[in-house]
Amino acid sequence: MQSAIRITTKVLAGNKLEIQLPPGSVGEEVEVFVILPEKPQGGRRKVLELLTEIRSRHVSRSIADIDRELLEERNSWDN
C-alpha cells in the first residue's frame, strides 16, 4: 500500500521549500506535489468595466434635472 504524508510549509527565499520526512526515508525516491493557493479574482479591473458598473447603479439624469435639483436645494437653505 502506498503511503502519503501531507505537509504544509512556507516558501523560503529563492522560491525554495524545505520538507522534513519521517525517519527511515533516506535514499528512497519520493514524489512531491505542490499545490499553490488560489488567488482571489478581481484585483485590478478595467476602467470601462468599472464605469459601466457605476452607471448601471445610478439613474441617468440630464443636466437640466441636476441644475433644477441644485436650485431646489439652495432655495431650501433660505427657508
PyMOL Python script that loads the backbone (N, CA, C, O; Angstrom):
from pymol import cmd

cmd.read_pdbstr("""\
ATOM      1  N   MET A   1       0.841  -1.188   0.000  1.00  0.00           N
ATOM      2  CA  MET A   1       0.000   0.000   0.000  1.00  0.00           C
ATOM      3  C   MET A   1       0.885   1.250   0.000  1.00  0.00           C
ATOM      4  O   MET A   1       1.898   1.299   0.697  1.00  0.00           O
ATOM      5  N   GLN A   2       0.504   2.240  -0.770  1.00  0.00           N
ATOM      6  CA  GLN A   2       1.290   3.457  -0.908  1.00  0.00           C
ATOM      7  C   GLN A   2       0.963   4.409   0.235  1.00  0.00           C
ATOM      8  O   GLN A   2      -0.206   4.614   0.558  1.00  0.00           O
ATOM      9  N   SER A   3       1.987   4.989   0.845  1.00  0.00           N
ATOM     10  CA  SER A   3       1.798   5.936   1.945  1.00  0.00           C
ATOM     11  C   SER A   3       1.802   7.358   1.402  1.00  0.00           C
ATOM     12  O   SER A   3       2.403   7.653   0.369  1.00  0.00           O
ATOM     13  N   ALA A   4       1.121   8.217   2.120  1.00  0.00           N
ATOM     14  CA  ALA A   4       1.123   9.639   1.770  1.00  0.00           C
ATOM     15  C   ALA A   4       1.217  10.443   3.048  1.00  0.00           C
ATOM     16  O   ALA A   4       0.633  10.085   4.070  1.00  0.00           O
ATOM     17  N   ILE A   5       1.949  11.520   2.979  1.00  0.00           N
ATOM     18  CA  ILE A   5       2.075  12.448   4.105  1.00  0.00           C
ATOM     19  C   ILE A   5       1.721  13.822   3.587  1.00  0.00           C
ATOM     20  O   ILE A   5       2.206  14.251   2.540  1.00  0.00           O
ATOM     21  N   ARG A   6       0.870  14.507   4.329  1.00  0.00           N
ATOM     22  CA  ARG A   6       0.533  15.883   3.946  1.00  0.00           C
ATOM     23  C   ARG A   6       1.310  16.822   4.858  1.00  0.00           C
ATOM     24  O   ARG A   6       1.187  16.765   6.081  1.00  0.00           O
ATOM     25  N   ILE A   7       2.109  17.681   4.246  1.00  0.00           N
ATOM     26  CA  ILE A   7       2.937  18.630   4.993  1.00  0.00           C
ATOM     27  C   ILE A   7       2.647  20.027   4.459  1.00  0.00           C
ATOM     28  O   ILE A   7       2.667  20.256   3.249  1.00  0.00           O
ATOM     29  N   THR A   8       2.380  20.950   5.362  1.00  0.00           N
ATOM     30  CA  THR A   8       2.211  22.348   4.973  1.00  0.00           C
ATOM     31  C   THR A   8       3.475  23.086   5.367  1.00  0.00           C
ATOM     32  O   THR A   8       3.950  22.963   6.496  1.00  0.00           O
ATOM     33  N   THR A   9       4.014  23.845   4.441  1.00  0.00           N
ATOM     34  CA  THR A   9       5.248  24.579   4.711  1.00  0.00           C
ATOM     35  C   THR A   9       5.197  25.925   4.020  1.00  0.00           C
ATOM     36  O   THR A   9       4.273  26.194   3.253  1.00  0.00           O
ATOM     37  N   LYS A  10       6.163  26.761   4.277  1.00  0.00           N
ATOM     38  CA  LYS A  10       6.223  28.074   3.643  1.00  0.00           C
ATOM     39  C   LYS A  10       7.334  28.089   2.608  1.00  0.00           C
ATOM     40  O   LYS A  10       8.340  27.392   2.737  1.00  0.00           O
ATOM     41  N   VAL A  11       7.128  28.899   1.581  1.00  0.00           N
ATOM     42  CA  VAL A  11       8.155  29.058   0.547  1.00  0.00           C
ATOM     43  C   VAL A  11       9.257  29.944   1.129  1.00  0.00           C
ATOM     44  O   VAL A  11       8.993  31.020   1.665  1.00  0.00           O
ATOM     45  N   LEU A  12      10.473  29.476   1.012  1.00  0.00           N
ATOM     46  CA  LEU A  12      11.626  30.208   1.543  1.00  0.00           C
ATOM     47  C   LEU A  12      12.196  31.139   0.479  1.00  0.00           C
ATOM     48  O   LEU A  12      11.789  31.097  -0.682  1.00  0.00           O
ATOM     49  N   ALA A  13      13.133  31.969   0.886  1.00  0.00           N
ATOM     50  CA  ALA A  13      13.808  32.872  -0.046  1.00  0.00           C
ATOM     51  C   ALA A  13      14.376  32.068  -1.201  1.00  0.00           C
ATOM     52  O   ALA A  13      14.860  30.951  -1.021  1.00  0.00           O
ATOM     53  N   GLY A  14      14.309  32.646  -2.376  1.00  0.00           N
ATOM     54  CA  GLY A  14      14.795  31.950  -3.561  1.00  0.00           C
ATOM     55  C   GLY A  14      13.796  30.930  -4.090  1.00  0.00           C
ATOM     56  O   GLY A  14      14.145  30.060  -4.888  1.00  0.00           O
ATOM     57  N   ASN A  15      12.536  31.047  -3.631  1.00  0.00           N
ATOM     58  CA  ASN A  15      11.461  30.134  -4.054  1.00  0.00           C
ATOM     59  C   ASN A  15      11.798  28.671  -3.763  1.00  0.00           C
ATOM     60  O   ASN A  15      11.558  27.794  -4.593  1.00  0.00           O
ATOM     61  N   LYS A  16      12.354  28.419  -2.584  1.00  0.00           N
ATOM     62  CA  LYS A  16      12.740  27.069  -2.191  1.00  0.00           C
ATOM     63  C   LYS A  16      11.831  26.553  -1.083  1.00  0.00           C
ATOM     64  O   LYS A  16      11.279  27.322  -0.295  1.00  0.00           O
ATOM     65  N   LEU A  17      11.690  25.232  -1.045  1.00  0.00           N
ATOM     66  CA  LEU A  17      10.921  24.565   0.005  1.00  0.00           C
ATOM     67  C   LEU A  17      11.853  23.686   0.820  1.00  0.00           C
ATOM     68  O   LEU A  17      12.817  23.128   0.295  1.00  0.00           O
ATOM     69  N   GLU A  18      11.560  23.570   2.101  1.00  0.00           N
ATOM     70  CA  GLU A  18      12.288  22.637   2.951  1.00  0.00           C
ATOM     71  C   GLU A  18      11.256  21.703   3.558  1.00  0.00           C
ATOM     72  O   GLU A  18      10.313  22.148   4.212  1.00  0.00           O
ATOM     73  N   ILE A  19      11.439  20.401   3.339  1.00  0.00           N
ATOM     74  CA  ILE A  19      10.493  19.409   3.826  1.00  0.00           C
ATOM     75  C   ILE A  19      11.256  18.384   4.654  1.00  0.00           C
ATOM     76  O   ILE A  19      12.296  17.882   4.228  1.00  0.00           O
ATOM     77  N   GLN A  20      10.737  18.078   5.834  1.00  0.00           N
ATOM     78  CA  GLN A  20      11.348  17.039   6.667  1.00  0.00           C
ATOM     79  C   GLN A  20      10.435  15.830   6.675  1.00  0.00           C
ATOM     80  O   GLN A  20       9.253  15.928   7.004  1.00  0.00           O
ATOM     81  N   LEU A  21      11.001  14.683   6.308  1.00  0.00           N
ATOM     82  CA  LEU A  21      10.252  13.437   6.275  1.00  0.00           C
ATOM     83  C   LEU A  21      10.559  12.614   7.518  1.00  0.00           C
ATOM     84  O   LEU A  21      11.573  12.828   8.181  1.00  0.00           O
ATOM     85  N   PRO A  22       9.684  11.679   7.825  1.00  0.00           N
ATOM     86  CA  PRO A  22       9.928  10.836   9.000  1.00  0.00           C
ATOM     87  C   PRO A  22      11.189   9.983   8.820  1.00  0.00           C
ATOM     88  O   PRO A  22      11.634   9.755   7.695  1.00  0.00           O
ATOM     89  N   PRO A  23      11.749   9.522   9.912  1.00  0.00           N
ATOM     90  CA  PRO A  23      12.956   8.676   9.837  1.00  0.00           C
ATOM     91  C   PRO A  23      12.722   7.443   8.967  1.00  0.00           C
ATOM     92  O   PRO A  23      11.602   6.943   8.863  1.00  0.00           O
ATOM     93  N   GLY A  24      13.783   6.970   8.354  1.00  0.00           N
ATOM     94  CA  GLY A  24      13.702   5.765   7.540  1.00  0.00           C
ATOM     95  C   GLY A  24      13.465   6.040   6.073  1.00  0.00           C
ATOM     96  O   GLY A  24      13.287   5.103   5.295  1.00  0.00           O
ATOM     97  N   SER A  25      13.458   7.305   5.671  1.00  0.00           N
ATOM     98  CA  SER A  25      13.186   7.650   4.280  1.00  0.00           C
ATOM     99  C   SER A  25      14.448   7.942   3.482  1.00  0.00           C
ATOM    100  O   SER A  25      14.379   8.152   2.271  1.00  0.00           O
ATOM    101  N   VAL A  26      15.592   7.958   4.141  1.00  0.00           N
ATOM    102  CA  VAL A  26      16.841   8.330   3.476  1.00  0.00           C
ATOM    103  C   VAL A  26      17.113   7.382   2.310  1.00  0.00           C
ATOM    104  O   VAL A  26      17.075   6.161   2.464  1.00  0.00           O
ATOM    105  N   GLY A  27      17.388   7.962   1.148  1.00  0.00           N
ATOM    106  CA  GLY A  27      17.730   7.187  -0.032  1.00  0.00           C
ATOM    107  C   GLY A  27      16.532   6.742  -0.849  1.00  0.00           C
ATOM    108  O   GLY A  27      16.701   6.275  -1.975  1.00  0.00           O
ATOM    109  N   GLU A  28      15.329   6.873  -0.317  1.00  0.00           N
ATOM    110  CA  GLU A  28      14.141   6.474  -1.070  1.00  0.00           C
ATOM    111  C   GLU A  28      13.736   7.575  -2.043  1.00  0.00           C
ATOM    112  O   GLU A  28      13.913   8.764  -1.775  1.00  0.00           O
ATOM    113  N   GLU A  29      13.191   7.152  -3.169  1.00  0.00           N
ATOM    114  CA  GLU A  29      12.687   8.115  -4.148  1.00  0.00           C
ATOM    115  C   GLU A  29      11.242   8.443  -3.785  1.00  0.00           C
ATOM    116  O   GLU A  29      10.442   7.544  -3.525  1.00  0.00           O
ATOM    117  N   VAL A  30      10.910   9.735  -3.768  1.00  0.00           N
ATOM    118  CA  VAL A  30       9.555  10.178  -3.418  1.00  0.00           C
ATOM    119  C   VAL A  30       9.040  11.126  -4.490  1.00  0.00           C
ATOM    120  O   VAL A  30       9.823  11.717  -5.234  1.00  0.00           O
ATOM    121  N   GLU A  31       7.721  11.270  -4.566  1.00  0.00           N
ATOM    122  CA  GLU A  31       7.104  12.256  -5.437  1.00  0.00           C
ATOM    123  C   GLU A  31       6.618  13.397  -4.561  1.00  0.00           C
ATOM    124  O   GLU A  31       6.108  13.173  -3.463  1.00  0.00           O
ATOM    125  N   VAL A  32       6.778  14.625  -5.049  1.00  0.00           N
ATOM    126  CA  VAL A  32       6.338  15.803  -4.304  1.00  0.00           C
ATOM    127  C   VAL A  32       5.351  16.567  -5.171  1.00  0.00           C
ATOM    128  O   VAL A  32       5.646  16.902  -6.318  1.00  0.00           O
ATOM    129  N   PHE A  33       4.169  16.842  -4.610  1.00  0.00           N
ATOM    130  CA  PHE A  33       3.164  17.655  -5.290  1.00  0.00           C
ATOM    131  C   PHE A  33       3.093  18.986  -4.559  1.00  0.00           C
ATOM    132  O   PHE A  33       3.012  19.017  -3.331  1.00  0.00           O
ATOM    133  N   VAL A  34       3.122  20.071  -5.294  1.00  0.00           N
ATOM    134  CA  VAL A  34       2.992  21.402  -4.702  1.00  0.00           C
ATOM    135  C   VAL A  34       1.688  21.998  -5.200  1.00  0.00           C
ATOM    136  O   VAL A  34       1.488  22.148  -6.406  1.00  0.00           O
ATOM    137  N   ILE A  35       0.800  22.337  -4.275  1.00  0.00           N
ATOM    138  CA  ILE A  35      -0.482  22.945  -4.622  1.00  0.00           C
ATOM    139  C   ILE A  35      -0.443  24.391  -4.156  1.00  0.00           C
ATOM    140  O   ILE A  35      -0.413  24.668  -2.957  1.00  0.00           O
ATOM    141  N   LEU A  36      -0.445  25.303  -5.106  1.00  0.00           N
ATOM    142  CA  LEU A  36      -0.403  26.724  -4.776  1.00  0.00           C
ATOM    143  C   LEU A  36      -1.805  27.195  -4.395  1.00  0.00           C
ATOM    144  O   LEU A  36      -2.788  26.734  -4.975  1.00  0.00           O
ATOM    145  N   PRO A  37      -1.908  28.112  -3.421  1.00  0.00           N
ATOM    146  CA  PRO A  37      -3.234  28.616  -3.038  1.00  0.00           C
ATOM    147  C   PRO A  37      -3.854  29.419  -4.168  1.00  0.00           C
ATOM    148  O   PRO A  37      -3.159  30.075  -4.944  1.00  0.00           O
ATOM    149  N   GLU A  38      -5.184  29.354  -4.243  1.00  0.00           N
ATOM    150  CA  GLU A  38      -5.889  30.142  -5.247  1.00  0.00           C
ATOM    151  C   GLU A  38      -5.832  31.604  -4.863  1.00  0.00           C
ATOM    152  O   GLU A  38      -6.049  31.965  -3.706  1.00  0.00           O
ATOM    153  N   LYS A  39      -5.544  32.428  -5.825  1.00  0.00           N
ATOM    154  CA  LYS A  39      -5.529  33.866  -5.565  1.00  0.00           C
ATOM    155  C   LYS A  39      -6.892  34.428  -5.936  1.00  0.00           C
ATOM    156  O   LYS A  39      -7.462  34.053  -6.961  1.00  0.00           O
ATOM    157  N   PRO A  40      -7.416  35.326  -5.109  1.00  0.00           N
ATOM    158  CA  PRO A  40      -8.743  35.871  -5.396  1.00  0.00           C
ATOM    159  C   PRO A  40      -8.775  36.604  -6.728  1.00  0.00           C
ATOM    160  O   PRO A  40      -7.842  37.320  -7.092  1.00  0.00           O
ATOM    161  N   GLN A  41      -9.873  36.404  -7.439  1.00  0.00           N
ATOM    162  CA  GLN A  41     -10.078  37.112  -8.700  1.00  0.00           C
ATOM    163  C   GLN A  41     -10.453  38.558  -8.390  1.00  0.00           C
ATOM    164  O   GLN A  41     -10.826  38.879  -7.262  1.00  0.00           O
ATOM    165  N   GLY A  42     -10.359  39.375  -9.331  1.00  0.00           N
ATOM    166  CA  GLY A  42     -10.760  40.765  -9.118  1.00  0.00           C
ATOM    167  C   GLY A  42      -9.568  41.677  -9.253  1.00  0.00           C
ATOM    168  O   GLY A  42      -9.323  42.264 -10.307  1.00  0.00           O
ATOM    169  N   GLY A  43      -8.826  41.786  -8.159  1.00  0.00           N
ATOM    170  CA  GLY A  43      -7.645  42.624  -8.217  1.00  0.00           C
ATOM    171  C   GLY A  43      -7.888  43.914  -8.952  1.00  0.00           C
ATOM    172  O   GLY A  43      -8.591  44.798  -8.461  1.00  0.00           O
ATOM    173  N   ARG A  44      -7.317  44.024 -10.114  1.00  0.00           N
ATOM    174  CA  ARG A  44      -7.461  45.228 -10.923  1.00  0.00           C
ATOM    175  C   ARG A  44      -8.546  45.016 -11.960  1.00  0.00           C
ATOM    176  O   ARG A  44      -8.645  43.955 -12.575  1.00  0.00           O
ATOM    177  N   ARG A  45      -9.353  46.042 -12.141  1.00  0.00           N
ATOM    178  CA  ARG A  45     -10.421  45.976 -13.133  1.00  0.00           C
ATOM    179  C   ARG A  45     -10.172  47.007 -14.201  1.00  0.00           C
ATOM    180  O   ARG A  45      -9.486  48.004 -13.979  1.00  0.00           O
ATOM    181  N   LYS A  46     -10.737  46.755 -15.362  1.00  0.00           N
ATOM    182  CA  LYS A  46     -10.620  47.712 -16.452  1.00  0.00           C
ATOM    183  C   LYS A  46     -11.501  48.918 -16.141  1.00  0.00           C
ATOM    184  O   LYS A  46     -12.603  48.770 -15.613  1.00  0.00           O
ATOM    185  N   VAL A  47     -11.020  50.089 -16.465  1.00  0.00           N
ATOM    186  CA  VAL A  47     -11.723  51.332 -16.169  1.00  0.00           C
ATOM    187  C   VAL A  47     -13.108  51.342 -16.810  1.00  0.00           C
ATOM    188  O   VAL A  47     -14.077  51.755 -16.173  1.00  0.00           O
ATOM    189  N   LEU A  48     -13.214  50.899 -18.046  1.00  0.00           N
ATOM    190  CA  LEU A  48     -14.507  50.918 -18.730  1.00  0.00           C
ATOM    191  C   LEU A  48     -15.513  49.997 -18.044  1.00  0.00           C
ATOM    192  O   LEU A  48     -16.699  50.320 -17.972  1.00  0.00           O
ATOM    193  N   GLU A  49     -15.049  48.849 -17.539  1.00  0.00           N
ATOM    194  CA  GLU A  49     -15.945  47.946 -16.807  1.00  0.00           C
ATOM    195  C   GLU A  49     -16.447  48.618 -15.534  1.00  0.00           C
ATOM    196  O   GLU A  49     -17.626  48.517 -15.194  1.00  0.00           O
ATOM    197  N   LEU A  50     -15.550  49.302 -14.836  1.00  0.00           N
ATOM    198  CA  LEU A  50     -15.919  49.995 -13.602  1.00  0.00           C
ATOM    199  C   LEU A  50     -16.931  51.100 -13.880  1.00  0.00           C
ATOM    200  O   LEU A  50     -17.914  51.236 -13.152  1.00  0.00           O
ATOM    201  N   LEU A  51     -16.699  51.887 -14.919  1.00  0.00           N
ATOM    202  CA  LEU A  51     -17.634  52.966 -15.269  1.00  0.00           C
ATOM    203  C   LEU A  51     -19.002  52.415 -15.661  1.00  0.00           C
ATOM    204  O   LEU A  51     -20.029  52.984 -15.294  1.00  0.00           O
ATOM    205  N   THR A  52     -19.018  51.329 -16.391  1.00  0.00           N
ATOM    206  CA  THR A  52     -20.286  50.705 -16.780  1.00  0.00           C
ATOM    207  C   THR A  52     -21.048  50.241 -15.546  1.00  0.00           C
ATOM    208  O   THR A  52     -22.263  50.419 -15.462  1.00  0.00           O
ATOM    209  N   GLU A  53     -20.345  49.651 -14.595  1.00  0.00           N
ATOM    210  CA  GLU A  53     -20.996  49.198 -13.357  1.00  0.00           C
ATOM    211  C   GLU A  53     -21.550  50.375 -12.560  1.00  0.00           C
ATOM    212  O   GLU A  53     -22.668  50.303 -12.048  1.00  0.00           O
ATOM    213  N   ILE A  54     -20.789  51.446 -12.451  1.00  0.00           N
ATOM    214  CA  ILE A  54     -21.234  52.624 -11.711  1.00  0.00           C
ATOM    215  C   ILE A  54     -22.466  53.224 -12.365  1.00  0.00           C
ATOM    216  O   ILE A  54     -23.428  53.577 -11.683  1.00  0.00           O
ATOM    217  N   ARG A  55     -22.439  53.339 -13.684  1.00  0.00           N
ATOM    218  CA  ARG A  55     -23.586  53.906 -14.410  1.00  0.00           C
ATOM    219  C   ARG A  55     -24.832  53.049 -14.239  1.00  0.00           C
ATOM    220  O   ARG A  55     -25.943  53.577 -14.179  1.00  0.00           O
ATOM    221  N   SER A  56     -24.662  51.751 -14.162  1.00  0.00           N
ATOM    222  CA  SER A  56     -25.822  50.870 -14.029  1.00  0.00           C
ATOM    223  C   SER A  56     -26.482  51.013 -12.655  1.00  0.00           C
ATOM    224  O   SER A  56     -27.659  50.690 -12.499  1.00  0.00           O
ATOM    225  N   ARG A  57     -25.741  51.489 -11.671  1.00  0.00           N
ATOM    226  CA  ARG A  57     -26.292  51.666 -10.318  1.00  0.00           C
ATOM    227  C   ARG A  57     -27.054  52.975 -10.160  1.00  0.00           C
ATOM    228  O   ARG A  57     -27.892  53.097  -9.267  1.00  0.00           O
ATOM    229  N   HIS A  58     -26.779  53.935 -10.999  1.00  0.00           N
ATOM    230  CA  HIS A  58     -27.372  55.263 -10.859  1.00  0.00           C
ATOM    231  C   HIS A  58     -28.266  55.585 -12.048  1.00  0.00           C
ATOM    232  O   HIS A  58     -27.938  55.293 -13.199  1.00  0.00           O
ATOM    233  N   VAL A  59     -29.396  56.191 -11.737  1.00  0.00           N
ATOM    234  CA  VAL A  59     -30.318  56.591 -12.794  1.00  0.00           C
ATOM    235  C   VAL A  59     -29.712  57.774 -13.544  1.00  0.00           C
ATOM    236  O   VAL A  59     -29.183  58.702 -12.933  1.00  0.00           O
ATOM    237  N   SER A  60     -29.794  57.734 -14.858  1.00  0.00           N
ATOM    238  CA  SER A  60     -29.261  58.838 -15.655  1.00  0.00           C
ATOM    239  C   SER A  60     -30.115  60.085 -15.467  1.00  0.00           C
ATOM    240  O   SER A  60     -31.344  60.019 -15.496  1.00  0.00           O
ATOM    241  N   ARG A  61     -29.456  61.213 -15.274  1.00  0.00           N
ATOM    242  CA  ARG A  61     -30.151  62.495 -15.135  1.00  0.00           C
ATOM    243  C   ARG A  61     -29.576  63.462 -16.145  1.00  0.00           C
ATOM    244  O   ARG A  61     -28.382  63.435 -16.442  1.00  0.00           O
ATOM    245  N   SER A  62     -30.429  64.309 -16.664  1.00  0.00           N
ATOM    246  CA  SER A  62     -29.959  65.310 -17.619  1.00  0.00           C
ATOM    247  C   SER A  62     -29.326  66.468 -16.844  1.00  0.00           C
ATOM    248  O   SER A  62     -29.493  66.586 -15.630  1.00  0.00           O
ATOM    249  N   ILE A  63     -28.612  67.302 -17.557  1.00  0.00           N
ATOM    250  CA  ILE A  63     -28.010  68.489 -16.942  1.00  0.00           C
ATOM    251  C   ILE A  63     -29.102  69.383 -16.375  1.00  0.00           C
ATOM    252  O   ILE A  63     -28.944  69.956 -15.297  1.00  0.00           O
ATOM    253  N   ALA A  64     -30.207  69.502 -17.097  1.00  0.00           N
ATOM    254  CA  ALA A  64     -31.322  70.333 -16.623  1.00  0.00           C
ATOM    255  C   ALA A  64     -31.896  69.788 -15.311  1.00  0.00           C
ATOM    256  O   ALA A  64     -32.235  70.558 -14.413  1.00  0.00           O
ATOM    257  N   ASP A  65     -32.003  68.454 -15.203  1.00  0.00           N
ATOM    258  CA  ASP A  65     -32.502  67.847 -13.964  1.00  0.00           C
ATOM    259  C   ASP A  65     -31.570  68.138 -12.789  1.00  0.00           C
ATOM    260  O   ASP A  65     -32.022  68.464 -11.691  1.00  0.00           O
ATOM    261  N   ILE A  66     -30.286  68.018 -13.029  1.00  0.00           N
ATOM    262  CA  ILE A  66     -29.309  68.271 -11.970  1.00  0.00           C
ATOM    263  C   ILE A  66     -29.354  69.741 -11.551  1.00  0.00           C
ATOM    264  O   ILE A  66     -29.358  70.044 -10.359  1.00  0.00           O
ATOM    265  N   ASP A  67     -29.389  70.657 -12.528  1.00  0.00           N
ATOM    266  CA  ASP A  67     -29.473  72.093 -12.219  1.00  0.00           C
ATOM    267  C   ASP A  67     -30.727  72.404 -11.406  1.00  0.00           C
ATOM    268  O   ASP A  67     -30.676  73.188 -10.457  1.00  0.00           O
ATOM    269  N   ARG A  68     -31.861  71.788 -11.778  1.00  0.00           N
ATOM    270  CA  ARG A  68     -33.119  72.015 -11.067  1.00  0.00           C
ATOM    271  C   ARG A  68     -33.008  71.519  -9.624  1.00  0.00           C
ATOM    272  O   ARG A  68     -33.437  72.204  -8.695  1.00  0.00           O
ATOM    273  N   GLU A  69     -32.431  70.328  -9.436  1.00  0.00           N
ATOM    274  CA  GLU A  69     -32.282  69.790  -8.088  1.00  0.00           C
ATOM    275  C   GLU A  69     -31.355  70.665  -7.235  1.00  0.00           C
ATOM    276  O   GLU A  69     -31.614  70.871  -6.049  1.00  0.00           O
ATOM    277  N   LEU A  70     -30.291  71.172  -7.829  1.00  0.00           N
ATOM    278  CA  LEU A  70     -29.382  72.058  -7.090  1.00  0.00           C
ATOM    279  C   LEU A  70     -30.075  73.357  -6.699  1.00  0.00           C
ATOM    280  O   LEU A  70     -29.904  73.846  -5.582  1.00  0.00           O
ATOM    281  N   LEU A  71     -30.852  73.911  -7.613  1.00  0.00           N
ATOM    282  CA  LEU A  71     -31.581  75.143  -7.321  1.00  0.00           C
ATOM    283  C   LEU A  71     -32.595  74.926  -6.202  1.00  0.00           C
ATOM    284  O   LEU A  71     -32.735  75.765  -5.312  1.00  0.00           O
ATOM    285  N   GLU A  72     -33.305  73.791  -6.251  1.00  0.00           N
ATOM    286  CA  GLU A  72     -34.264  73.470  -5.179  1.00  0.00           C
ATOM    287  C   GLU A  72     -33.555  73.343  -3.835  1.00  0.00           C
ATOM    288  O   GLU A  72     -34.053  73.819  -2.814  1.00  0.00           O
ATOM    289  N   GLU A  73     -32.385  72.696  -3.841  1.00  0.00           N
ATOM    290  CA  GLU A  73     -31.635  72.533  -2.592  1.00  0.00           C
ATOM    291  C   GLU A  73     -31.168  73.890  -2.059  1.00  0.00           C
ATOM    292  O   GLU A  73     -31.283  74.156  -0.863  1.00  0.00           O
ATOM    293  N   ARG A  74     -30.650  74.738  -2.927  1.00  0.00           N
ATOM    294  CA  ARG A  74     -30.206  76.074  -2.497  1.00  0.00           C
ATOM    295  C   ARG A  74     -31.376  76.898  -1.953  1.00  0.00           C
ATOM    296  O   ARG A  74     -31.238  77.594  -0.947  1.00  0.00           O
ATOM    297  N   ASN A  75     -32.515  76.815  -2.617  1.00  0.00           N
ATOM    298  CA  ASN A  75     -33.704  77.549  -2.155  1.00  0.00           C
ATOM    299  C   ASN A  75     -34.178  77.055  -0.788  1.00  0.00           C
ATOM    300  O   ASN A  75     -34.715  77.826   0.007  1.00  0.00           O
ATOM    301  N   SER A  76     -33.975  75.763  -0.522  1.00  0.00           N
ATOM    302  CA  SER A  76     -34.414  75.234   0.784  1.00  0.00           C
ATOM    303  C   SER A  76     -33.553  75.770   1.932  1.00  0.00           C
ATOM    304  O   SER A  76     -33.983  75.741   3.085  1.00  0.00           O
ATOM    305  N   TRP A  77     -32.344  76.257   1.634  1.00  0.00           N
ATOM    306  CA  TRP A  77     -31.469  76.796   2.675  1.00  0.00           C
ATOM    307  C   TRP A  77     -32.030  78.084   3.236  1.00  0.00           C
ATOM    308  O   TRP A  77     -31.826  78.389   4.411  1.00  0.00           O
ATOM    309  N   ASP A  78     -32.734  78.844   2.417  1.00  0.00           N
ATOM    310  CA  ASP A  78     -33.282  80.140   2.859  1.00  0.00           C
ATOM    311  C   ASP A  78     -34.506  79.967   3.744  1.00  0.00           C
ATOM    312  O   ASP A  78     -34.860  80.887   4.481  1.00  0.00           O
ATOM    313  N   ASN A  79     -35.155  78.822   3.693  1.00  0.00           N
ATOM    314  CA  ASN A  79     -36.400  78.603   4.460  1.00  0.00           C
ATOM    315  C   ASN A  79     -36.154  78.022   5.810  1.00  0.00           C
ATOM    316  O   ASN A  79     -37.100  77.786   6.561  1.00  0.00           O
TER     317      ASN A  79
END
""", "prot")
cmd.dss("prot")
cmd.show_as("cartoon", "prot")
cmd.util.cbc("prot")
cmd.orient("prot")
